[in-house]
Amino acid sequence: MREYDYVVVGAGSAGCVLAARLSEDPAVRVAVVESGGRDRRPEIRIPAAFPKLFKTAYDWNFSTAEQHGLGGRELYWPRGHVVGGCSSVNAMMWVRGHRDDYDAWGEAAGDAWSYDGIEPYFRRAERWTGGGEGRSVYGTRGPMVISPPRDPNPTTAAFLDACRHAGMAELAELNVPEPSGFALTPVNQRAGRRWSTADGYLKPAARRRNLDIRTGARVRRLAFEGGRVRGVVTEAGTVLRARREVILSAGAVGSPHLLMLSGIGDPDHLREAGVEVRVASPDVGRHLLDHLSTAVTVRCPLPVTLTGADTLANAARFLLAGRGPLTSNVGEAVAFVRSTPDLAAPDLELIYAPGPFVDHGLTPPAEHGVTIGVILLQPRSEGRISLTGDRVGAAPRIDPGYLTDASDLRRLVAGVRQAEALLADRAFAPYTAGPMAPYPGVVDDEALARAVRESAQTLYHPVGTCRMGTDEGSVTDPRLRVRGVEGLRVVDASVMPGITRGHTQAPTVAIAEKAAELIRQDARA
């Protein structure tokens, strides 16, 4: 048995932040418990190599339940299983989202979670290393390094030109409060190499004597004393006691899974799975939201894309100077657009990849091509995480419920039409030469809808399964404390009351920064 003031479960995007911030106080002892291993694999550092981490020991390698809205397919869901979590395996895109997203959080969980309430925590986390407008938009002294793309592909300029020709607004910086238009993607890179939350937060804190980083240790369940959580029990049987709090930062899949295994959840569901009910909280695992993506991929007649970029010459450029195509995060530019002109804010994102990004990049492409990913930013379809057994080794059932709301498919089809128009622009004329499977090319709406159902994939942004709110039905309260039990919080993407119009890395880090402050306030009180 080991005793600490705080035990943080998960050294991912949120857990690294919490471990570092809470251990700044030398009077407290902090443990962070990570099921995966250290982030030592070289591909973690090489931005363009992130697909090589999928379906390895660095990935939970989840699969969804059959998705009836996607032709009965089971979708692959990569999630980081390593120190740094998803920030060690993602595409490094630092995208805050739209003001309206956070103002909706404020309506659900109080004004402190509105855009004006959370914006200072983005700045606290950020260290902008570019120039220009970014100096007024971002923080400049935080742990998370943010930079413009180091060496954009020549075809990325064609995407930006096509957006200009389409009359879209050009954003000097993507992370303004109300982004609507196009820009290069800000990335978590330092000198062309990945910069994860492990790099920014955990490693500088690791030398502290009051911080214990335990890797390769999977938490089996929470340990209770009456109505209070007093620690966690690992698969090896080790008990880590928490004098003050246990904080779950295991992500939108892992955190509800652990709550349910420990008896916090929907009573009927827990009994069906053979778990003793401790706290009735029916919304645990529910309200699962994710960004669904469909790819518009076309052949490129010129050998200028990322296909075949992993040559010895490019590896040398990367290792010696942090330059060249291996610095690409693959999603080099984006455009926020509307599926219909009457919308007050964008509901679609177009992500430009200077390569044929198909099947998560798991299969190296045999030919050159370019991709515009069409992302549904505000899905109306919801899903659920649920148990398949009463042991931690039984993988949870992941049912995102993709396209169960008919409007989601209509909006994706509208986004594909906008992507097709950009690829038909004169700026792309030298770089396009017909469709590349599974994109069928320009077909009628019925055939296109069928192709979307047959090929759409996750963009890796699950949220909402331990949502916070002021209502009694919410899993966590506005201070991220789990309702119905003492000494337990959830701090990760699962607490988001709604999904953001962007990517979930930046808001998850901001949530953790704010949570660290809340935890310190409550300890003083």
C-alpha positions in Angstrom: 0.0 0.0 0.0 1.1 3.5 -0.9 -0.4 6.7 0.5 -0.7 10.1 -1.3 -2.8 13.2 -1.1 -4.0 12.9 -4.7 -4.1 9.8 -7.0 -4.5 10.6 -10.7 -5.7 7.8 -12.9 -4.3 8.2 -16.4 -1.2 10.1 -17.6 -2.9 11.3 -20.8 -3.7 14.8 -22.0 -5.5 15.8 -18.8 -3.6 13.6 -16.3 -0.2 15.0 -17.2 -1.5 18.5 -16.6 -3.0 17.6 -13.2 0.1 15.7 -12.0 2.3 18.6 -12.8 0.1 21.3 -11.4 -0.9 19.6 -8.2 2.7 18.6 -7.4 3.8 22.2 -7.7 2.9 22.3 -4.0 5.7 20.6 -2.2 3.5 19.9 0.8 1.3 17.4 -1.1 2.2 13.9 -2.5 0.8 13.0 -5.9 0.7 9.7 -7.8 -0.2 9.4 -11.4 -1.0 5.9 -12.5 -0.7 5.0 -16.2 -1.7 1.6 -17.7 0.6 2.1 -20.7 4.4 2.5 -20.9 6.8 5.4 -21.4 6.8 7.4 -24.6 10.1 6.3 -25.9 9.3 5.0 -29.4 10.9 7.2 -32.1 7.7 7.4 -34.1 6.1 9.4 -31.3 8.6 12.3 -32.0 8.1 12.2 -35.8 4.9 14.0 -36.6 4.1 12.3 -39.9 4.7 8.9 -38.4 1.7 8.9 -36.0 -0.3 6.3 -37.9 2.6 3.9 -37.3 1.6 4.0 -33.6 -1.9 2.7 -34.3 -2.7 -0.9 -33.4 0.6 -1.2 -31.4 1.2 -1.5 -27.7 0.9 2.3 -27.6 -2.8 2.1 -28.6 -5.8 0.7 -26.8 -7.0 -0.5 -30.2 -10.7 -0.3 -29.4 -13.5 -1.2 -31.8 -17.1 0.0 -31.8 -20.2 -2.0 -31.8 -21.8 -2.5 -35.2 -23.0 0.9 -36.5 -26.4 0.5 -38.2 -26.0 4.0 -39.7 -22.7 2.9 -41.3 -23.8 -0.3 -42.9 -23.3 -2.5 -39.9 -19.5 -1.8 -39.8 -17.5 -2.0 -36.6 -15.1 1.0 -36.6 -11.6 1.1 -35.3 -11.1 3.6 -32.4 -7.4 4.3 -31.6 -6.8 5.8 -28.1 -3.4 6.5 -26.6 -2.1 3.8 -24.3 1.2 5.5 -23.3 2.5 8.4 -21.2 1.0 11.4 -22.8 -2.1 9.5 -23.8 -3.7 10.7 -27.1 -1.3 13.7 -27.1 1.4 11.2 -27.9 -0.4 9.6 -30.8 -2.6 12.3 -32.3 -2.2 14.7 -35.3 -1.0 17.5 -32.9 -3.7 20.0 -34.0 -4.2 22.7 -31.4 -7.8 24.0 -32.2 -9.7 25.6 -29.3 -13.1 25.7 -31.0 -15.8 28.3 -31.3 -17.1 30.7 -28.6 -20.6 29.3 -28.9 -19.3 25.9 -27.8 -18.1 27.2 -24.4 -21.1 29.5 -23.9 -23.2 26.4 -24.2 -21.1 24.8 -21.5 -21.7 27.9 -19.4 -25.5 27.3 -19.8 -25.1 23.7 -18.7 -22.5 24.1 -15.9 -22.3 27.8 -14.9 -20.6 30.9 -16.3 -17.2 29.8 -15.1 -17.3 27.3 -18.0 -18.3 29.9 -20.7 -15.8 31.1 -23.3 -14.8 34.1 -21.2 -14.4 31.9 -18.2 -12.2 29.2 -19.8 -10.2 31.3 -22.2 -7.6 32.3 -19.6 -6.8 28.6 -19.1 -6.0 28.2 -22.7 -3.5 31.0 -22.4 -2.1 29.5 -19.2 -1.3 26.3 -21.1 0.0 27.8 -24.4 3.5 28.9 -25.5 3.2 30.3 -29.0 6.5 30.2 -30.9 5.4 31.9 -34.1 5.0 35.5 -34.8 2.3 37.7 -36.3 -1.3 37.7 -35.0 -0.6 34.7 -32.8 1.2 36.8 -30.2 -2.2 38.4 -29.3 -4.3 35.3 -29.6 -2.2 32.7 -27.6 -0.4 32.5 -24.3 3.3 32.7 -24.7 4.7 31.3 -21.4 2.8 28.0 -20.9 4.0 24.4 -21.1 2.3 23.5 -24.4 4.4 24.6 -27.4 2.4 25.7 -30.4 3.8 26.6 -33.7 2.8 27.1 -37.3 3.5 24.1 -39.7 7.3 23.8 -40.1 7.4 22.8 -43.8 3.9 22.9 -45.5 3.5 20.7 -48.6 3.3 22.6 -51.9 -0.2 21.3 -52.4 -1.4 22.9 -49.2 -0.9 26.3 -50.8 -3.4 25.1 -53.5 -6.0 24.3 -50.8 -5.6 27.8 -49.3 -5.9 29.4 -52.8 -9.0 27.4 -53.5 -10.5 28.6 -50.3 -9.7 32.2 -51.2 -11.3 31.7 -54.7 -14.4 30.3 -53.0 -14.8 33.6 -51.1 -14.0 32.2 -47.6 -12.6 34.4 -45.0 -8.8 34.0 -44.5 -8.0 33.8 -40.8 -4.7 35.2 -39.7 -5.0 32.9 -36.7 -7.2 29.9 -36.4 -7.9 30.2 -32.7 -9.8 33.5 -32.7 -13.0 33.3 -30.6 -15.3 32.8 -33.5 -13.4 31.1 -36.3 -15.2 30.9 -39.7 -12.9 30.6 -42.6 -9.6 28.9 -43.5 -6.0 28.9 -42.1 -2.9 26.8 -41.7 -3.2 24.5 -38.7 -1.4 25.4 -35.4 0.4 22.3 -34.1 1.9 21.1 -30.9 5.5 20.9 -32.2 8.8 22.1 -31.0 11.5 22.5 -33.7 9.5 20.2 -36.0 9.0 17.4 -33.4 5.9 16.4 -31.5 5.3 18.2 -28.2 2.9 16.2 -26.0 1.5 17.0 -22.5 4.1 14.5 -21.3 6.8 16.8 -22.8 5.2 20.0 -21.6 4.0 19.1 -18.2 5.0 15.7 -16.8 8.7 15.4 -17.7 9.6 18.8 -16.2 7.7 17.7 -13.0 9.1 14.2 -12.9 12.2 15.3 -10.9 10.0 16.4 -7.9 10.2 14.1 -4.9 6.5 14.5 -4.2 5.4 13.1 -7.6 5.3 9.4 -8.2 4.8 8.3 -11.8 3.7 4.7 -12.1 3.6 3.2 -15.5 2.4 -0.3 -16.6 -0.1 -0.2 -13.8 -3.8 -0.6 -14.7 -6.4 0.4 -12.2 -9.0 -2.3 -11.5 -11.4 -0.4 -9.4 -11.9 2.4 -6.9 -11.5 1.7 -3.1 -14.2 3.0 -0.9 -14.6 3.7 2.8 -18.3 4.2 3.3 -19.5 6.9 0.9 -15.9 8.2 0.2 -13.4 7.1 -2.3 -10.1 6.5 -0.5 -7.9 5.2 -3.3 -7.6 2.8 -6.2 -6.7 -0.9 -6.6 -4.5 -2.0 -9.5 -4.6 -5.3 -11.3 -1.5 -6.4 -9.4 -3.4 -5.8 -6.2 -1.5 -2.7 -5.1 -3.6 -0.2 -3.1 -2.8 3.4 -3.7 -4.6 5.5 -1.0 -5.6 9.1 -1.5 -5.9 11.2 1.6 -7.7 14.0 -0.3 -9.0 12.8 -3.7 -8.9 10.3 -6.5 -9.1 12.0 -10.0 -10.1 9.9 -13.0 -8.4 11.2 -16.2 -8.7 8.0 -18.2 -10.6 9.6 -21.1 -14.1 9.4 -22.5 -13.9 5.6 -22.6 -11.8 4.8 -19.6 -13.3 7.1 -17.0 -17.0 5.9 -17.3 -15.7 2.4 -17.6 -14.0 2.6 -14.2 -16.9 4.4 -12.6 -19.3 1.6 -13.7 -16.9 -1.2 -12.6 -16.8 0.5 -9.2 -20.5 0.6 -8.9 -21.3 4.1 -10.1 -23.8 4.1 -12.9 -27.2 3.1 -14.1 -28.4 0.6 -11.5 -30.2 -1.8 -14.0 -27.2 -1.9 -16.3 -24.7 -2.5 -13.4 -26.8 -5.4 -12.1 -27.0 -6.9 -15.6 -23.2 -6.8 -15.7 -22.8 -8.3 -12.2 -21.6 -5.2 -10.5 -22.8 -4.1 -7.0 -24.5 -0.8 -7.1 -23.0 1.9 -4.9 -24.2 5.1 -6.5 -27.2 5.4 -8.9 -26.0 7.7 -11.7 -27.9 6.7 -14.9 -26.0 9.1 -17.2 -22.6 7.5 -16.7 -21.4 6.4 -20.1 -24.3 8.1 -21.9 -24.3 11.3 -24.1 -21.3 10.0 -26.1 -20.5 12.4 -28.9 -17.8 12.1 -31.5 -16.8 13.8 -34.7 -17.5 11.6 -37.7 -15.3 12.1 -40.8 -15.5 11.2 -44.5 -12.6 11.5 -46.9 -12.7 13.1 -50.3 -9.5 11.7 -51.8 -8.2 12.2 -55.4 -5.1 11.1 -57.3 -2.2 13.5 -57.8 -0.2 13.2 -61.0 2.9 14.8 -59.6 5.2 13.1 -57.0 4.9 16.0 -54.5 2.6 14.6 -51.8 3.5 12.7 -48.5 3.3 9.3 -50.3 6.8 7.7 -50.0 8.0 10.6 -47.8 9.8 8.3 -45.4 13.0 8.1 -47.4 16.5 8.2 -45.9 17.1 11.7 -47.2 13.9 13.0 -45.5 14.8 11.1 -42.3 18.2 12.8 -42.3 16.6 16.3 -42.9 14.3 15.6 -40.0 16.9 14.4 -37.6 19.5 17.0 -38.4 17.4 20.1 -38.9 13.8 19.3 -37.9 12.7 20.0 -41.5 11.1 18.3 -44.4 7.9 16.3 -45.0 8.3 14.2 -41.9 7.4 17.3 -39.8 4.0 17.3 -41.4 1.1 16.6 -39.0 -0.8 15.4 -42.1 -3.7 17.8 -41.4 -1.8 20.9 -42.5 -4.7 23.3 -43.1 -8.4 23.6 -42.2 -11.5 25.5 -43.2 -14.5 26.0 -40.9 -17.7 26.2 -43.1 -21.5 25.9 -42.8 -23.6 23.2 -44.3 -26.3 25.8 -45.0 -25.8 29.5 -45.3 -28.4 30.4 -42.6 -26.4 28.9 -39.7 -25.0 31.3 -37.2 -21.7 29.4 -36.8 -19.8 26.7 -38.8 -21.0 23.1 -38.3 -18.4 21.5 -40.7 -14.6 21.4 -40.8 -12.6 20.7 -43.9 -9.2 19.3 -43.1 -6.6 19.3 -45.9 -4.1 16.4 -46.0 -1.3 16.5 -48.7 -1.5 12.7 -49.1 -4.1 10.0 -49.5 -5.1 9.5 -45.9 -7.3 6.4 -46.1 -8.0 3.7 -43.4 -6.4 5.8 -40.7 -3.1 5.8 -42.6 -2.6 2.2 -41.6 -1.9 1.0 -45.2 0.9 2.9 -47.0 -0.5 4.3 -50.2 0.8 3.0 -53.5 0.3 6.3 -55.4 0.2 10.0 -54.8 -3.0 11.7 -53.8 -4.5 14.5 -51.7 -7.4 14.4 -49.2 -10.0 16.8 -47.9 -11.6 15.3 -44.8 -15.1 16.4 -44.1 -15.9 16.6 -40.4 -19.3 16.9 -38.8 -18.6 19.3 -35.9 -22.0 19.4 -34.3 -23.4 15.8 -34.4 -27.0 15.3 -33.2 -26.4 11.5 -32.9 -25.5 10.3 -29.5 -24.1 7.0 -28.2 -23.1 5.2 -25.1 -20.2 3.4 -23.3 -21.4 0.3 -21.4 -20.0 -2.7 -19.6 -19.5 -6.1 -21.2 -18.5 -7.7 -17.8 -17.6 -7.0 -14.3 -13.8 -7.0 -14.7 -11.5 -4.3 -16.1 -10.1 -6.7 -18.7 -13.5 -7.0 -20.4 -13.3 -4.2 -23.0 -16.3 -1.8 -22.7 -18.9 -1.7 -25.4 -18.5 1.5 -27.5 -21.6 2.5 -29.4 -21.3 6.0 -30.8 -24.7 5.8 -32.6 -23.3 7.4 -35.7 -25.9 8.8 -38.1 -28.8 7.8 -36.0 -30.1 11.3 -36.5 -30.9 11.7 -40.2 -29.7 15.4 -40.3 -26.1 14.3 -39.7 -25.8 12.5 -43.0 -27.4 15.4 -44.9 -24.8 17.8 -43.5 -21.9 15.5 -44.3 -23.1 15.2 -47.9 -23.3 19.0 -48.0 -19.7 19.2 -46.8 -18.5 16.7 -49.4 -20.0 19.0 -52.1 -18.0 21.9 -50.7 -14.8 19.8 -50.7 -15.5 18.7 -54.3 -15.9 22.3 -55.3 -12.5 23.2 -53.8 -10.7 20.3 -55.5 -12.3 21.4 -58.8 -10.8 24.9 -58.4 -8.1 26.1 -60.8 -5.6 26.1 -57.9 -5.7 22.3 -57.8 -5.5 21.7 -61.5 -1.9 20.6 -61.4 -2.5 18.3 -58.5 -5.7 16.3 -59.2 -6.4 13.5 -61.5 -9.6 11.6 -60.7 -11.0 10.0 -57.5 -9.3 7.5 -55.3 -11.2 4.8 -53.5 -13.2 4.7 -51.3 -14.3 8.2 -52.5 -16.5 7.5 -55.6 -16.1 10.8 -57.4 -18.8 13.2 -58.2 -22.1 11.2 -58.1 -25.7 12.0 -57.2 -26.7 12.6 -53.6 -28.1 9.1 -53.1 -24.9 7.4 -54.2 -22.8 9.8 -52.2 -24.8 9.2 -49.1 -24.3 5.4 -49.6 -20.5 6.0 -50.0 -20.4 8.0 -46.8 -22.1 5.3 -44.9 -19.7 2.7 -46.3 -16.5 4.6 -45.5 -16.9 7.3 -42.8 -14.6 7.0 -39.8 -14.0 8.6 -36.4 -11.9 11.7 -36.1 -10.8 10.4 -32.6 -12.7 13.0 -30.5 -15.1 11.2 -28.1 -16.5 13.3 -25.3 -19.5 13.6 -22.9 -19.7 10.3 -21.1 -19.3 11.9 -17.6 -20.8 15.2 -18.5 -20.8 18.1 -16.0 -23.7 20.2 -15.2 -25.8 22.0 -12.6 -28.7 19.5 -13.0 -28.9 16.5 -10.6 -28.8 14.1 -13.6 -25.3 15.2 -14.6 -22.5 12.8 -13.6 -20.2 15.5 -12.4 -21.0 18.9 -10.9 -19.5 22.2 -12.1 -16.4 21.6 -9.9 -16.0 18.2 -11.7 -16.9 16.2 -8.5 -18.7 13.0 -9.1 -22.2 13.3 -7.7 -23.2 10.9 -4.9 -19.7 10.2 -3.6 -17.0 12.1 -1.8 -13.3 12.3 -2.7 -13.7 11.6 -6.4 -13.5 13.8 -9.6 -13.4 13.3 -13.3 -11.1 15.5 -15.3 -10.9 14.8 -19.0 -12.9 15.1 -22.2 -15.7 12.9 -20.8 -16.9 15.9 -18.7 -17.7 18.1 -21.7 -21.4 18.9 -21.8 -21.2 19.3 -25.6 -18.6 18.7 -28.3 -16.5 21.6 -29.6 -16.3 22.8 -33.1 -12.7 21.8 -33.5 -10.4 19.3 -31.9 -10.5 18.1 -28.3 -6.8 18.3 -27.3 -6.8 22.0 -26.5 -10.1 22.0 -24.5 -9.0 18.9 -22.6 -5.8 20.7 -21.5 -7.7 23.8 -20.6 -10.2 21.8 -18.5 -7.3 20.2 -16.6 -5.7 23.6 -16.0 -9.0 24.9 -14.5 -9.5 21.7 -12.6 -6.1 22.0 -10.9 -7.2 25.4 -9.7 -10.6 24.1 -8.4 -8.9 21.3 -6.6 -6.5 23.6 -4.8 -9.3 26.0 -3.9 -11.3 23.1 -2.4 -8.3 21.8 -0.4 -7.8 25.3 1.1 -11.5 25.5 2.0 
